[in-house]
């Protein structure tokens, strides 16, 4: 079967490819430590599961509005208004099965062929993939270790042209765990306003921050709400990765277009899942705090452990649940080092190049798994370093 040419422009998410390879090794009897996949090992809280069961028993098993259930959109608008400090209403919310569709639909609805999109590199690979898919030009914004993986504002300004249609930002950031400061956001906002550019702000890790760091949303800055698409969802904060529940906040007319894209693709997001999401937002939030505290404990262990290994240095991330250690001292590329860790030492890790060319020389490790698995992974990485560096 001959495929459309556009399929050649569509990338993938390497974490799932590595997961498949790791699972195949496990089928062969190998013991593998999973540090590749960004999925917390916490169970979904009971009150959320109970809400889903109750919703199914009450008949929330049928088609719903493409834009999302009104009561859920109202809860999201209220939640975002409080947490971001900027007023939203239900008509400015679009609900999708997971947060990725907001990325896909937002770029598809706003960016024409030949226009340019600035995106973080290293960064979540779906950004570049979708930009290419719609025929636009991806313009990487290097996130460099020497500036704590934040935007270099001077370089950012130089990357803007009269063809720039969208700027994608992600804070806290996958894969580095870095965050954008308010001054960073103000600089980005200034450029966006001056040049009438849309900002897509991926904020799915907003509740997972450490050491007193506070999340700042660019939408709260003057004149930015009307030109910002906020992306958020329930996967990370509420341990609901498999539920596929995400949403975007944006101007009302764009939310209507996202709903149209939903009609043409998914029809709607599962109604009982949305009712579970409503319970998550309205219910107790102490579980979110407890999970973040546990993730901080894991972060501290993995950062200390990596920095004790010869040939590896690692910044202390302020958000999300990833570390991005520098492995440039190894006698091979980061791609080869990641492959060696999996094949020879039973550690599933991702090369930084899975997140763009500026990730070369780094690994991304997820510390969303158990402390025991993290410690075992560190032992095996240390063994690999000893074998390679002596």
KADA-V965014 format. One record per residue. N is the residue number from 1. SS is DSSP state (A for helix, B for strand, O for the rest). PHI is phi in degrees with one decimal (* if undefined). Layout:
n = (N	N)
ss = (SS	SS)
phi = (PHI	PHI)
This chain:
n = (1	2	3	4	5	6	7	8	9	10	11	12	13	14	15	16	17	18	19	20	21	22	23	24	25	26	27	28	29	30	31	32	33	34	35	36	37	38	39	40	41	42	43	44	45	46	47	48	49	50	51	52	53	54	55	56	57	58	59	60	61	62	63	64	65	66	67	68	69	70	71	72	73	74	75	76	77	78	79	80	81	82	83	84	85	86	87	88	89	90	91	92	93	94	95	96	97	98	99	100	101	102	103	104	105	106	107	108	109	110	111	112	113	114	115	116	117	118	119	120	121	122	123	124	125	126	127	128	129	130	131	132	133	134	135	136	137	138	139	140	141	142	143	144	145	146	147	148	149	150	151	152	153	154	155	156	157	158	159	160	161	162	163	164	165	166	167	168	169	170	171	172	173	174	175	176	177	178	179	180	181	182	183	184	185	186	187	188	189	190	191	192	193	194	195	196	197	198	199	200	201	202	203	204	205	206	207	208	209	210	211	212	213	214	215	216	217	218	219	220	221	222	223	224	225	226	227	228	229	230	231	232	233	234	235	236	237	238	239	240	241	242	243	244	245	246	247	248	249	250	251	252	253	254	255	256	257	258	259	260	261	262	263	264	265	266	267	268	269	270	271	272	273	274	275	276	277	278	279	280	281	282	283	284	285	286	287	288	289	290	291	292	293	294	295	296	297	298	299	300	301	302	303	304	305	306	307	308	309	310	311	312	313	314	315	316	317	318	319	320	321	322	323	324	325	326	327	328	329	330	331	332	333	334	335	336	337	338	339	340	341	342	343	344	345	346	347	348	349	350	351	352	353	354	355	356	357	358	359	360	361	362	363	364	365	366	367	368	369	370	371	372	373	374	375	376	377	378	379	380	381	382	383	384	385	386	387	388	389	390)
ss = (O	O	O	O	A	A	A	A	A	O	O	O	O	A	A	A	A	A	A	A	A	A	A	A	A	A	A	O	O	O	O	O	B	B	O	O	O	O	O	O	O	O	O	O	O	A	A	A	A	A	A	A	A	A	A	A	A	O	O	O	O	O	O	O	O	O	O	O	O	A	A	A	A	A	A	A	A	A	A	A	A	A	A	A	O	O	O	O	O	A	A	A	B	B	B	B	O	O	O	A	A	A	A	A	A	A	A	A	A	A	O	O	O	O	O	B	B	B	B	B	B	O	O	O	A	A	A	A	A	A	A	A	A	O	O	O	B	B	B	B	B	B	B	O	A	A	A	O	O	O	B	O	A	A	A	A	A	A	A	O	O	O	O	B	B	B	B	B	B	B	O	O	O	O	O	O	O	O	O	O	O	A	A	A	A	A	A	A	A	A	A	A	A	A	A	O	O	B	B	B	B	B	O	O	O	O	O	O	B	O	O	O	O	O	O	O	O	A	A	A	O	O	O	O	A	A	A	B	B	B	B	B	B	O	O	O	O	O	O	O	A	A	A	O	O	B	B	B	B	O	O	A	A	A	A	A	A	A	A	A	A	A	A	O	O	O	O	O	O	O	A	A	A	A	A	A	A	A	A	A	A	A	O	O	O	A	A	A	A	A	A	A	A	A	A	A	A	A	A	A	A	A	A	A	A	A	A	O	O	O	O	O	B	O	O	O	O	O	B	O	O	B	B	O	O	B	O	O	O	O	O	O	O	A	A	A	A	A	A	A	A	A	A	A	A	O	B	B	O	B	B	A	A	A	A	O	A	A	A	O	O	B	B	B	B	B	O	O	O	O	A	A	A	A	A	A	A	A	A	A	A	A	A	A	A	A	A	A	A	O)
phi = (*	-84.3	-90.5	-65.5	-59.2	-62.6	-66.3	-70.3	-92.1	-92.3	-89.7	-147.3	-112.9	-60.5	-55.8	-74.3	-64.8	-66.8	-59.8	-63.0	-62.0	-65.7	-62.1	-64.7	-64.7	-65.0	-64.5	-86.0	96.2	-79.7	-94.0	-123.0	-92.2	-94.9	-117.9	-97.2	-101.0	-88.4	-133.4	-59.8	-86.8	-74.9	-79.5	-60.7	-55.3	-60.0	-63.2	-74.6	-62.4	-61.3	-65.0	-66.3	-61.3	-62.2	-63.8	-64.4	-65.3	-91.8	97.8	-81.9	-126.2	-115.2	-57.2	-130.2	-60.6	-60.8	-81.3	119.3	-61.9	-55.0	-67.6	-73.6	-63.3	-64.8	-65.6	-63.4	-59.3	-65.7	-61.8	-67.9	-58.8	-74.2	-79.4	-102.4	74.4	-143.9	-76.1	-126.1	-121.4	-59.4	-67.3	-98.8	-116.5	-126.1	-102.3	-136.9	-75.9	96.7	-81.5	-55.9	-58.4	-65.0	-59.1	-63.5	-67.9	-63.1	-67.9	-61.9	-78.9	-111.5	-113.7	-89.2	-58.5	86.9	-77.5	-111.4	-128.3	-86.4	-142.2	-71.7	-142.6	-65.5	-163.1	-55.8	-63.7	-67.9	-56.6	-63.2	-58.6	-72.3	-57.2	-62.5	-60.4	-82.6	85.4	-88.7	-106.4	-77.1	-115.8	-71.2	-107.3	-61.3	-104.6	-103.9	-59.5	-67.0	-115.6	58.8	60.7	-101.0	-62.1	-83.4	-59.9	-63.2	-65.4	-60.9	-60.4	-69.3	-81.1	-80.7	-129.0	-71.5	-98.7	-68.6	-106.8	-146.2	-120.1	-103.2	-126.6	-144.7	-151.2	-56.4	-106.3	-105.8	-108.1	-91.4	78.9	-74.9	-130.8	-92.1	-80.4	-61.2	-66.1	-60.6	-63.1	-63.6	-67.0	-64.6	-61.4	-58.6	-66.0	-62.0	-69.5	-60.7	-111.7	53.7	-110.8	-78.2	-114.0	-101.0	-108.1	-85.2	-121.2	-67.3	-102.1	-61.4	-92.0	-115.7	-137.3	-128.6	57.4	81.1	-65.8	-121.0	-73.5	-119.3	-105.0	-64.5	-64.9	-80.5	-77.0	-54.4	68.1	-103.6	-57.3	-72.2	-122.7	-117.7	-110.0	-88.2	-110.5	-150.5	-178.9	-98.5	-58.2	-83.9	-68.5	-115.7	54.0	-123.9	-56.9	-78.6	-77.3	54.6	-141.6	-136.4	-161.7	-130.6	-120.4	-165.9	-56.7	-54.7	-67.1	-74.0	-58.3	-66.5	-72.4	-62.3	-62.1	-65.2	-66.8	-62.2	-57.8	-83.4	-128.6	-104.4	70.9	-165.7	-88.7	-51.2	-65.1	-68.5	-66.0	-65.2	-67.2	-65.6	-64.4	-62.3	-63.0	-63.0	-71.5	-88.2	-85.5	-63.2	-106.6	-64.1	-65.6	-61.9	-64.8	-66.4	-66.2	-64.6	-62.2	-67.7	-63.9	-62.2	-60.2	-68.5	-58.3	-60.4	-68.1	-71.6	-66.0	-61.4	-64.7	-65.3	-69.7	-90.6	-94.4	-59.3	88.3	-129.7	-127.8	-146.0	-69.5	-92.3	-71.1	-98.9	-158.7	61.4	-139.7	-132.4	-115.6	-131.5	-68.5	-83.1	-121.7	-66.2	-77.7	-71.0	-80.8	-164.3	-69.7	-64.6	-61.5	-67.1	-65.5	-63.0	-65.9	-63.5	-59.1	-73.1	-72.1	-101.2	-126.9	68.0	-122.6	-86.6	-134.4	-113.2	-69.0	-59.5	-68.0	-64.6	-115.6	120.9	-65.1	-79.7	-91.3	-61.8	94.6	-131.7	-117.3	-111.2	-119.7	-92.8	-107.9	-80.0	-83.5	-67.5	-62.0	-63.0	-68.8	-63.1	-64.9	-65.8	-62.3	-62.6	-60.2	-73.3	-65.0	-63.0	-62.3	-63.8	-61.6	-62.6	-68.6	-82.4	-110.2	83.1)
